[in-house]
Each structure stands twice: as C-alpha cells, then as structure tokens.
C-alpha cells in the first residue's frame, strides 16, 4: 500500500509542476502581448507627432528583454 501511495504522490507532484509551468508560459505570453501593444502604441504616437523616439526605444527594449528571458513564442501567437 505504501508503494502505491508513493507513486500517487509522485504523480501528483509531476502534475503540479506541469501545471505551474503551463501557467508561467501563459503569463509570459500575456506579458509579451502587452509589451507588443505598448510598442505599437509608442510607435504610432511617435509617427503622429505626439510621442517620442525615447518612448518607442524603451518599449522596444522591453520587448527585446522579454524575448531574451522567455523566448519569442509570443510573437507567433
């Protein structure tokens, strides 16, 4: 009986780990999407004359930093 409980506990732990990884992936996707929206808004504002090149550059750097940390999978979504 103890062997069965140990296996069940290990399986449950794997499930929790996989669930946490999936949640982290989804959060990274959302953050990436938000950063892209910010970049687009900064670029549009700059093109229309109400924004600054610095704001666009900062938004671009934030996207590049996110890519370096989490990969570029959010660009394909």
N, CA, C and O atoms as a CHARMM CRD file, in Angstrom:
* protein
*
  308
    1    1 UNK  N      0.82100  -1.19600   0.00000 PROA 1      0.00000
    2    1 UNK  CA     0.00000   0.00000   0.00000 PROA 1      0.00000
    3    1 UNK  C      0.86800   1.26400   0.00000 PROA 1      0.00000
    4    1 UNK  O      0.53200   2.25400  -0.64900 PROA 1      0.00000
    5    2 UNK  N      1.98700   1.21900   0.73400 PROA 2      0.00000
    6    2 UNK  CA     2.85400   2.38900   0.80100 PROA 2      0.00000
    7    2 UNK  C      3.44200   2.71000  -0.57000 PROA 2      0.00000
    8    2 UNK  O      3.58400   3.88100  -0.92000 PROA 2      0.00000
    9    3 UNK  N      3.78500   1.69100  -1.34500 PROA 3      0.00000
   10    3 UNK  CA     4.32300   1.89500  -2.68800 PROA 3      0.00000
   11    3 UNK  C      3.31900   2.59900  -3.58100 PROA 3      0.00000
   12    3 UNK  O      3.68000   3.48100  -4.36100 PROA 3      0.00000
   13    4 UNK  N      2.06400   2.21000  -3.46500 PROA 4      0.00000
   14    4 UNK  CA     1.00600   2.83600  -4.25200 PROA 4      0.00000
   15    4 UNK  C      0.87200   4.30400  -3.88500 PROA 4      0.00000
   16    4 UNK  O      0.75600   5.15800  -4.76400 PROA 4      0.00000
   17    5 UNK  N      0.88800   4.60100  -2.60100 PROA 5      0.00000
   18    5 UNK  CA     0.76500   5.98900  -2.14900 PROA 5      0.00000
   19    5 UNK  C      1.96400   6.82800  -2.58400 PROA 5      0.00000
   20    5 UNK  O      1.81100   7.99400  -2.94600 PROA 5      0.00000
   21    6 UNK  N      3.14800   6.23900  -2.54800 PROA 6      0.00000
   22    6 UNK  CA     4.33600   6.95800  -3.00500 PROA 6      0.00000
   23    6 UNK  C      4.23800   7.29400  -4.48700 PROA 6      0.00000
   24    6 UNK  O      4.57000   8.40600  -4.89900 PROA 6      0.00000
   25    7 UNK  N      3.78200   6.33300  -5.29000 PROA 7      0.00000
   26    7 UNK  CA     3.62900   6.57300  -6.72500 PROA 7      0.00000
   27    7 UNK  C      2.56200   7.63500  -6.98700 PROA 7      0.00000
   28    7 UNK  O      2.73000   8.49600  -7.85000 PROA 7      0.00000
   29    8 UNK  N      1.47500   7.56500  -6.24000 PROA 8      0.00000
   30    8 UNK  CA     0.41100   8.55300  -6.40800 PROA 8      0.00000
   31    8 UNK  C      0.90900   9.94600  -6.03300 PROA 8      0.00000
   32    8 UNK  O      0.58500  10.93000  -6.69900 PROA 8      0.00000
   33    9 UNK  N      1.69100  10.02200  -4.97300 PROA 9      0.00000
   34    9 UNK  CA     2.23500  11.30600  -4.54400 PROA 9      0.00000
   35    9 UNK  C      3.19200  11.86800  -5.60400 PROA 9      0.00000
   36    9 UNK  O      3.14700  13.06000  -5.90900 PROA 9      0.00000
   37   10 UNK  N      4.05300  11.01700  -6.16100 PROA 10     0.00000
   38   10 UNK  CA     4.97600  11.45100  -7.21200 PROA 10     0.00000
   39   10 UNK  C      4.22200  11.93400  -8.44500 PROA 10     0.00000
   40   10 UNK  O      4.58700  12.94600  -9.04300 PROA 10     0.00000
   41   11 UNK  N      3.18400  11.21900  -8.82000 PROA 11     0.00000
   42   11 UNK  CA     2.39300  11.59200  -9.98500 PROA 11     0.00000
   43   11 UNK  C      1.68100  12.93300  -9.75100 PROA 11     0.00000
   44   11 UNK  O      1.61000  13.77500 -10.64600 PROA 11     0.00000
   45   12 UNK  N      1.16800  13.10900  -8.55900 PROA 12     0.00000
   46   12 UNK  CA     0.50400  14.37500  -8.22800 PROA 12     0.00000
   47   12 UNK  C      1.50400  15.53000  -8.27000 PROA 12     0.00000
   48   12 UNK  O      1.18500  16.62000  -8.74600 PROA 12     0.00000
   49   13 UNK  N      2.70600  15.28500  -7.77300 PROA 13     0.00000
   50   13 UNK  CA     3.73900  16.33000  -7.78800 PROA 13     0.00000
   51   13 UNK  C      4.11600  16.68800  -9.22600 PROA 13     0.00000
   52   13 UNK  O      4.30000  17.86400  -9.54200 PROA 13     0.00000
   53   14 UNK  N      4.23200  15.69100 -10.09000 PROA 14     0.00000
   54   14 UNK  CA     4.53400  15.96500 -11.50600 PROA 14     0.00000
   55   14 UNK  C      3.42000  16.79500 -12.13200 PROA 14     0.00000
   56   14 UNK  O      3.68400  17.72200 -12.89800 PROA 14     0.00000
   57   15 UNK  N      2.18300  16.46400 -11.80500 PROA 15     0.00000
   58   15 UNK  CA     1.04900  17.21900 -12.33100 PROA 15     0.00000
   59   15 UNK  C      1.07500  18.67200 -11.87600 PROA 15     0.00000
   60   15 UNK  O      0.79100  19.57700 -12.66100 PROA 15     0.00000
   61   16 UNK  N      1.41100  18.89100 -10.62700 PROA 16     0.00000
   62   16 UNK  CA     1.51600  20.26400 -10.11400 PROA 16     0.00000
   63   16 UNK  C      2.63400  21.03100 -10.80400 PROA 16     0.00000
   64   16 UNK  O      2.47700  22.20500 -11.14200 PROA 16     0.00000
   65   17 UNK  N      3.75400  20.36700 -11.01000 PROA 17     0.00000
   66   17 UNK  CA     4.88300  21.00500 -11.67400 PROA 17     0.00000
   67   17 UNK  C      4.52500  21.37100 -13.11500 PROA 17     0.00000
   68   17 UNK  O      4.83400  22.47100 -13.57500 PROA 17     0.00000
   69   18 UNK  N      3.87800  20.45400 -13.82000 PROA 18     0.00000
   70   18 UNK  CA     3.46900  20.72400 -15.19700 PROA 18     0.00000
   71   18 UNK  C      2.44200  21.85500 -15.25100 PROA 18     0.00000
   72   18 UNK  O      2.48900  22.69700 -16.14800 PROA 18     0.00000
   73   19 UNK  N      1.53300  21.87500 -14.31100 PROA 19     0.00000
   74   19 UNK  CA     0.53000  22.93400 -14.25100 PROA 19     0.00000
   75   19 UNK  C      1.15900  24.29500 -14.01700 PROA 19     0.00000
   76   19 UNK  O      0.76900  25.28100 -14.64100 PROA 19     0.00000
   77   20 UNK  N      2.13800  24.34800 -13.11400 PROA 20     0.00000
   78   20 UNK  CA     2.82700  25.60900 -12.84200 PROA 20     0.00000
   79   20 UNK  C      3.58700  26.07600 -14.07200 PROA 20     0.00000
   80   20 UNK  O      3.59200  27.26800 -14.37900 PROA 20     0.00000
   81   21 UNK  N      4.23000  25.15500 -14.78200 PROA 21     0.00000
   82   21 UNK  CA     4.95100  25.52900 -15.99300 PROA 21     0.00000
   83   21 UNK  C      4.00300  26.10700 -17.03700 PROA 21     0.00000
   84   21 UNK  O      4.33000  27.08900 -17.70300 PROA 21     0.00000
   85   22 UNK  N      2.83800  25.50200 -17.17900 PROA 22     0.00000
   86   22 UNK  CA     1.86000  25.98900 -18.15300 PROA 22     0.00000
   87   22 UNK  C      1.36600  27.38900 -17.76800 PROA 22     0.00000
   88   22 UNK  O      1.21700  28.25800 -18.62700 PROA 22     0.00000
   89   23 UNK  N      1.11700  27.59300 -16.48800 PROA 23     0.00000
   90   23 UNK  CA     0.68100  28.91500 -16.01900 PROA 23     0.00000
   91   23 UNK  C      1.76200  29.95100 -16.30800 PROA 23     0.00000
   92   23 UNK  O      1.46100  31.05600 -16.76000 PROA 23     0.00000
   93   24 UNK  N      3.02400  29.59500 -16.04700 PROA 24     0.00000
   94   24 UNK  CA     4.12900  30.51500 -16.32200 PROA 24     0.00000
   95   24 UNK  C      4.20600  30.84400 -17.81600 PROA 24     0.00000
   96   24 UNK  O      4.45900  31.99100 -18.18300 PROA 24     0.00000
   97   25 UNK  N      3.99000  29.84800 -18.67600 PROA 25     0.00000
   98   25 UNK  CA     4.00200  30.07100 -20.12100 PROA 25     0.00000
   99   25 UNK  C      2.88900  31.03600 -20.53900 PROA 25     0.00000
  100   25 UNK  O      3.11000  31.95000 -21.33200 PROA 25     0.00000
  101   26 UNK  N      1.70200  30.82000 -19.99800 PROA 26     0.00000
  102   26 UNK  CA     0.56500  31.67400 -20.34600 PROA 26     0.00000
  103   26 UNK  C      0.82000  33.10500 -19.88000 PROA 26     0.00000
  104   26 UNK  O      0.52900  34.05700 -20.60400 PROA 26     0.00000
  105   27 UNK  N      1.35700  33.25500 -18.68600 PROA 27     0.00000
  106   27 UNK  CA     1.65500  34.60000 -18.18000 PROA 27     0.00000
  107   27 UNK  C      2.71700  35.29000 -19.02600 PROA 27     0.00000
  108   27 UNK  O      2.62400  36.49200 -19.27500 PROA 27     0.00000
  109   28 UNK  N      3.73300  34.53600 -19.47500 PROA 28     0.00000
  110   28 UNK  CA     4.76600  35.11200 -20.33500 PROA 28     0.00000
  111   28 UNK  C      4.16600  35.52600 -21.67600 PROA 28     0.00000
  112   28 UNK  O      4.53700  36.56000 -22.23100 PROA 28     0.00000
  113   29 UNK  N      3.23700  34.71600 -22.19800 PROA 29     0.00000
  114   29 UNK  CA     2.56000  35.06400 -23.45100 PROA 29     0.00000
  115   29 UNK  C      1.77700  36.36800 -23.30600 PROA 29     0.00000
  116   29 UNK  O      1.84600  37.24700 -24.16500 PROA 29     0.00000
  117   30 UNK  N      1.04400  36.47700 -22.22300 PROA 30     0.00000
  118   30 UNK  CA     0.24400  37.68900 -21.98700 PROA 30     0.00000
  119   30 UNK  C      1.12900  38.91400 -21.82700 PROA 30     0.00000
  120   30 UNK  O      0.85100  39.97300 -22.39000 PROA 30     0.00000
  121   31 UNK  N      2.18900  38.76000 -21.06200 PROA 31     0.00000
  122   31 UNK  CA     3.10500  39.87900 -20.86300 PROA 31     0.00000
  123   31 UNK  C      3.72200  40.29600 -22.18900 PROA 31     0.00000
  124   31 UNK  O      3.82600  41.48600 -22.48800 PROA 31     0.00000
  125   32 UNK  N      4.13200  39.30700 -22.98400 PROA 32     0.00000
  126   32 UNK  CA     4.69100  39.61600 -24.29900 PROA 32     0.00000
  127   32 UNK  C      3.70400  40.35500 -25.17700 PROA 32     0.00000
  128   32 UNK  O      4.06800  41.31500 -25.85500 PROA 32     0.00000
  129   33 UNK  N      2.46200  39.91600 -25.16800 PROA 33     0.00000
  130   33 UNK  CA     1.42400  40.59600 -25.94400 PROA 33     0.00000
  131   33 UNK  C      1.20800  42.01900 -25.47600 PROA 33     0.00000
  132   33 UNK  O      1.03800  42.92900 -26.28800 PROA 33     0.00000
  133   34 UNK  N      1.21600  42.21400 -24.16800 PROA 34     0.00000
  134   34 UNK  CA     1.05600  43.56600 -23.62100 PROA 34     0.00000
  135   34 UNK  C      2.22500  44.45900 -24.02400 PROA 34     0.00000
  136   34 UNK  O      2.03800  45.63300 -24.34000 PROA 34     0.00000
  137   35 UNK  N      3.43300  43.89300 -24.00900 PROA 35     0.00000
  138   35 UNK  CA     4.60900  44.67600 -24.40700 PROA 35     0.00000
  139   35 UNK  C      4.54300  45.05500 -25.88100 PROA 35     0.00000
  140   35 UNK  O      4.93300  46.16000 -26.25900 PROA 35     0.00000
  141   36 UNK  N      4.05200  44.14500 -26.70800 PROA 36     0.00000
  142   36 UNK  CA     3.89400  44.46400 -28.13000 PROA 36     0.00000
  143   36 UNK  C      2.86700  45.56600 -28.34100 PROA 36     0.00000
  144   36 UNK  O      3.06000  46.43400 -29.19200 PROA 36     0.00000
  145   37 UNK  N      1.78400  45.54300 -27.58300 PROA 37     0.00000
  146   37 UNK  CA     0.78100  46.59900 -27.68400 PROA 37     0.00000
  147   37 UNK  C      1.37700  47.94000 -27.28200 PROA 37     0.00000
  148   37 UNK  O      1.11700  48.96000 -27.92100 PROA 37     0.00000
  149   38 UNK  N      2.17000  47.93500 -26.23100 PROA 38     0.00000
  150   38 UNK  CA     2.82300  49.16400 -25.77800 PROA 38     0.00000
  151   38 UNK  C      3.77800  49.68400 -26.84300 PROA 38     0.00000
  152   38 UNK  O      3.83000  50.88600 -27.10400 PROA 38     0.00000
  153   39 UNK  N      4.53200  48.78000 -27.45600 PROA 39     0.00000
  154   39 UNK  CA     5.44500  49.17000 -28.51500 PROA 39     0.00000
  155   39 UNK  C      4.68400  49.76500 -29.69700 PROA 39     0.00000
  156   39 UNK  O      5.07600  50.79900 -30.23800 PROA 39     0.00000
  157   40 UNK  N      3.60600  49.11500 -30.09000 PROA 40     0.00000
  158   40 UNK  CA     2.80000  49.62100 -31.20100 PROA 40     0.00000
  159   40 UNK  C      2.21700  50.99000 -30.89700 PROA 40     0.00000
  160   40 UNK  O      2.20800  51.86900 -31.75800 PROA 40     0.00000
  161   41 UNK  N      1.73400  51.17400 -29.68400 PROA 41     0.00000
  162   41 UNK  CA     1.16400  52.45900 -29.29800 PROA 41     0.00000
  163   41 UNK  C      2.23500  53.54600 -29.27900 PROA 41     0.00000
  164   41 UNK  O      1.98500  54.67400 -29.70400 PROA 41     0.00000
  165   42 UNK  N      3.42800  53.20800 -28.78700 PROA 42     0.00000
  166   42 UNK  CA     4.51100  54.18600 -28.74400 PROA 42     0.00000
  167   42 UNK  C      4.94600  54.56600 -30.16100 PROA 42     0.00000
  168   42 UNK  O      5.20200  55.73500 -30.45100 PROA 42     0.00000
  169   43 UNK  N      5.02300  53.57500 -31.02700 PROA 43     0.00000
  170   43 UNK  CA     5.40800  53.83700 -32.41300 PROA 43     0.00000
  171   43 UNK  C      4.37000  54.71600 -33.11200 PROA 43     0.00000
  172   43 UNK  O      4.72300  55.67800 -33.79400 PROA 43     0.00000
  173   44 UNK  N      3.10700  54.38600 -32.93900 PROA 44     0.00000
  174   44 UNK  CA     2.04400  55.17500 -33.56400 PROA 44     0.00000
  175   44 UNK  C      2.05600  56.61000 -33.04200 PROA 44     0.00000
  176   44 UNK  O      1.93200  57.56100 -33.81300 PROA 44     0.00000
  177   45 UNK  N      2.20700  56.75600 -31.72900 PROA 45     0.00000
  178   45 UNK  CA     2.25000  58.10000 -31.14900 PROA 45     0.00000
  179   45 UNK  C      3.43600  58.88900 -31.70700 PROA 45     0.00000
  180   45 UNK  O      3.31800  60.07800 -32.00200 PROA 45     0.00000
  181   46 UNK  N      4.57600  58.21400 -31.84700 PROA 46     0.00000
  182   46 UNK  CA     5.74600  58.90000 -32.40600 PROA 46     0.00000
  183   46 UNK  C      5.48300  59.32400 -33.85300 PROA 46     0.00000
  184   46 UNK  O      5.81000  60.44600 -34.23900 PROA 46     0.00000
  185   47 UNK  N      4.90600  58.44900 -34.63900 PROA 47     0.00000
  186   47 UNK  CA     4.63100  58.75400 -36.04900 PROA 47     0.00000
  187   47 UNK  C      3.62100  59.89200 -36.20100 PROA 47     0.00000
  188   47 UNK  O      3.68500  60.67100 -37.15200 PROA 47     0.00000
  189   48 UNK  N      2.68700  59.97700 -35.25000 PROA 48     0.00000
  190   48 UNK  CA     1.65900  61.02400 -35.32700 PROA 48     0.00000
  191   48 UNK  C      2.12000  62.33200 -34.70000 PROA 48     0.00000
  192   48 UNK  O      1.39800  63.32800 -34.73100 PROA 48     0.00000
  193   49 UNK  N      3.31600  62.32900 -34.13200 PROA 49     0.00000
  194   49 UNK  CA     3.86700  63.55000 -33.57400 PROA 49     0.00000
  195   49 UNK  C      3.57200  63.78400 -32.11100 PROA 49     0.00000
  196   49 UNK  O      3.99800  64.79900 -31.55900 PROA 49     0.00000
  197   50 UNK  N      2.86200  62.88600 -31.46700 PROA 50     0.00000
  198   50 UNK  CA     2.54100  63.08600 -30.05000 PROA 50     0.00000
  199   50 UNK  C      3.39700  62.22200 -29.13000 PROA 50     0.00000
  200   50 UNK  O      3.25600  62.28400 -27.90800 PROA 50     0.00000
  201   51 UNK  N      4.27800  61.42000 -29.71000 PROA 51     0.00000
  202   51 UNK  CA     5.14600  60.56300 -28.91200 PROA 51     0.00000
  203   51 UNK  C      6.59700  60.91900 -29.13600 PROA 51     0.00000
  204   51 UNK  O      6.92300  61.83200 -29.89600 PROA 51     0.00000
  205   52 UNK  N      7.45200  60.19100 -28.46800 PROA 52     0.00000
  206   52 UNK  CA     8.88000  60.48000 -28.58500 PROA 52     0.00000
  207   52 UNK  C      9.64300  59.22900 -29.02800 PROA 52     0.00000
  208   52 UNK  O      9.20800  58.10700 -28.77200 PROA 52     0.00000
  209   53 UNK  N     10.75900  59.42600 -29.68100 PROA 53     0.00000
  210   53 UNK  CA    11.59400  58.28400 -30.04200 PROA 53     0.00000
  211   53 UNK  C     12.09200  57.52300 -28.80500 PROA 53     0.00000
  212   53 UNK  O     12.30500  56.31200 -28.85700 PROA 53     0.00000
  213   54 UNK  N     12.27000  58.23800 -27.71200 PROA 54     0.00000
  214   54 UNK  CA    12.72900  57.59600 -26.47700 PROA 54     0.00000
  215   54 UNK  C     11.69100  56.59900 -25.96100 PROA 54     0.00000
  216   54 UNK  O     12.04500  55.50700 -25.51600 PROA 54     0.00000
  217   55 UNK  N     10.42300  56.96700 -26.02000 PROA 55     0.00000
  218   55 UNK  CA     9.36600  56.06600 -25.56100 PROA 55     0.00000
  219   55 UNK  C      9.31200  54.82300 -26.44100 PROA 55     0.00000
  220   55 UNK  O      9.13200  53.71200 -25.94300 PROA 55     0.00000
  221   56 UNK  N      9.46700  55.01000 -27.73900 PROA 56     0.00000
  222   56 UNK  CA     9.47900  53.86700 -28.65800 PROA 56     0.00000
  223   56 UNK  C     10.67500  52.98600 -28.37400 PROA 56     0.00000
  224   56 UNK  O     10.55100  51.76100 -28.35300 PROA 56     0.00000
  225   57 UNK  N     11.82700  53.58600 -28.15700 PROA 57     0.00000
  226   57 UNK  CA    13.04400  52.81400 -27.86600 PROA 57     0.00000
  227   57 UNK  C     12.90700  52.04100 -26.56100 PROA 57     0.00000
  228   57 UNK  O     13.32500  50.88600 -26.47800 PROA 57     0.00000
  229   58 UNK  N     12.32800  52.66300 -25.54700 PROA 58     0.00000
  230   58 UNK  CA    12.13200  51.97100 -24.26400 PROA 58     0.00000
  231   58 UNK  C     11.19500  50.78000 -24.43300 PROA 58     0.00000
  232   58 UNK  O     11.43900  49.71100 -23.87400 PROA 58     0.00000
  233   59 UNK  N     10.13200  50.96300 -25.19700 PROA 59     0.00000
  234   59 UNK  CA     9.18800  49.87600 -25.42400 PROA 59     0.00000
  235   59 UNK  C      9.85900  48.74800 -26.20100 PROA 59     0.00000
  236   59 UNK  O      9.63200  47.57400 -25.90700 PROA 59     0.00000
  237   60 UNK  N     10.67700  49.09000 -27.18200 PROA 60     0.00000
  238   60 UNK  CA    11.39900  48.08300 -27.95200 PROA 60     0.00000
  239   60 UNK  C     12.37600  47.32000 -27.06100 PROA 60     0.00000
  240   60 UNK  O     12.48900  46.09800 -27.16700 PROA 60     0.00000
  241   61 UNK  N     13.06500  48.02000 -26.20200 PROA 61     0.00000
  242   61 UNK  CA    13.99600  47.36600 -25.28000 PROA 61     0.00000
  243   61 UNK  C     13.26100  46.42200 -24.33800 PROA 61     0.00000
  244   61 UNK  O     13.77700  45.35200 -24.01600 PROA 61     0.00000
  245   62 UNK  N     12.07300  46.79800 -23.89400 PROA 62     0.00000
  246   62 UNK  CA    11.28500  45.92800 -23.02500 PROA 62     0.00000
  247   62 UNK  C     10.89800  44.64500 -23.76000 PROA 62     0.00000
  248   62 UNK  O     10.94700  43.56100 -23.17800 PROA 62     0.00000
  249   63 UNK  N     10.51300  44.75800 -25.03600 PROA 63     0.00000
  250   63 UNK  CA    10.17100  43.57600 -25.83100 PROA 63     0.00000
  251   63 UNK  C     11.40700  42.70100 -26.01000 PROA 63     0.00000
  252   63 UNK  O     11.33100  41.48200 -25.85400 PROA 63     0.00000
  253   64 UNK  N     12.53800  43.31000 -26.33600 PROA 64     0.00000
  254   64 UNK  CA    13.76800  42.54200 -26.53300 PROA 64     0.00000
  255   64 UNK  C     14.20800  41.84600 -25.25100 PROA 64     0.00000
  256   64 UNK  O     14.69700  40.71700 -25.29700 PROA 64     0.00000
  257   65 UNK  N     14.04200  42.49300 -24.13100 PROA 65     0.00000
  258   65 UNK  CA    14.37200  41.88900 -22.84000 PROA 65     0.00000
  259   65 UNK  C     13.47200  40.68900 -22.55900 PROA 65     0.00000
  260   65 UNK  O     13.93000  39.65400 -22.07400 PROA 65     0.00000
  261   66 UNK  N     12.19800  40.84300 -22.86800 PROA 66     0.00000
  262   66 UNK  CA    11.24900  39.74600 -22.66700 PROA 66     0.00000
  263   66 UNK  C     11.61500  38.56000 -23.56200 PROA 66     0.00000
  264   66 UNK  O     11.54800  37.40900 -23.13100 PROA 66     0.00000
  265   67 UNK  N     12.00000  38.84400 -24.79600 PROA 67     0.00000
  266   67 UNK  CA    12.41400  37.77300 -25.71000 PROA 67     0.00000
  267   67 UNK  C     13.64600  37.06000 -25.17300 PROA 67     0.00000
  268   67 UNK  O     13.72800  35.83300 -25.23500 PROA 67     0.00000
  269   68 UNK  N     14.59800  37.81200 -24.65000 PROA 68     0.00000
  270   68 UNK  CA    15.81700  37.21600 -24.11400 PROA 68     0.00000
  271   68 UNK  C     15.51400  36.29700 -22.93100 PROA 68     0.00000
  272   68 UNK  O     16.18200  35.28200 -22.73900 PROA 68     0.00000
  273   69 UNK  N     14.51400  36.65600 -22.14900 PROA 69     0.00000
  274   69 UNK  CA    14.17700  35.88100 -20.96300 PROA 69     0.00000
  275   69 UNK  C     13.24900  34.70700 -21.27200 PROA 69     0.00000
  276   69 UNK  O     13.44600  33.60700 -20.75600 PROA 69     0.00000
  277   70 UNK  N     12.24300  34.93600 -22.11000 PROA 70     0.00000
  278   70 UNK  CA    11.17600  33.95600 -22.30300 PROA 70     0.00000
  279   70 UNK  C     11.10000  33.37700 -23.71000 PROA 70     0.00000
  280   70 UNK  O     10.28300  32.49200 -23.96400 PROA 70     0.00000
  281   71 UNK  N     11.92000  33.85100 -24.61200 PROA 71     0.00000
  282   71 UNK  CA    11.84400  33.39300 -25.99800 PROA 71     0.00000
  283   71 UNK  C     10.83900  34.22100 -26.77800 PROA 71     0.00000
  284   71 UNK  O     10.17600  35.10300 -26.23300 PROA 71     0.00000
  285   72 UNK  N     10.74100  33.91500 -28.07700 PROA 72     0.00000
  286   72 UNK  CA     9.89200  34.71500 -28.93700 PROA 72     0.00000
  287   72 UNK  C      8.58900  34.01000 -29.33600 PROA 72     0.00000
  288   72 UNK  O      7.97400  34.36500 -30.34100 PROA 72     0.00000
  289   73 UNK  N      8.18300  33.04100 -28.57100 PROA 73     0.00000
  290   73 UNK  CA     6.95700  32.30200 -28.87800 PROA 73     0.00000
  291   73 UNK  C      5.72500  33.17100 -28.92300 PROA 73     0.00000
  292   73 UNK  O      4.78900  32.87800 -29.66700 PROA 73     0.00000
  293   74 UNK  N      5.70500  34.22700 -28.14600 PROA 74     0.00000
  294   74 UNK  CA     4.51800  35.11100 -28.11600 PROA 74     0.00000
  295   74 UNK  C      4.36400  35.89200 -29.40700 PROA 74     0.00000
  296   74 UNK  O      3.29000  36.42800 -29.67800 PROA 74     0.00000
  297   75 UNK  N      5.42900  35.96900 -30.21800 PROA 75     0.00000
  298   75 UNK  CA     5.33500  36.67100 -31.48500 PROA 75     0.00000
  299   75 UNK  C      4.52100  35.89300 -32.51400 PROA 75     0.00000
  300   75 UNK  O      4.00400  36.47600 -33.46700 PROA 75     0.00000
  301   76 UNK  N      4.40700  34.59400 -32.32700 PROA 76     0.00000
  302   76 UNK  CA     3.68800  33.74000 -33.26200 PROA 76     0.00000
  303   76 UNK  C      2.23200  33.52600 -32.87900 PROA 76     0.00000
  304   76 UNK  O      1.44900  32.97700 -33.65500 PROA 76     0.00000
  305   77 UNK  N      1.88300  33.95700 -31.69700 PROA 77     0.00000
  306   77 UNK  CA     0.51200  33.69300 -31.20400 PROA 77     0.00000
  307   77 UNK  C     -0.49000  34.64700 -31.78900 PROA 77     0.00000
  308   77 UNK  O     -1.67900  34.56200 -31.47900 PROA 77     0.00000
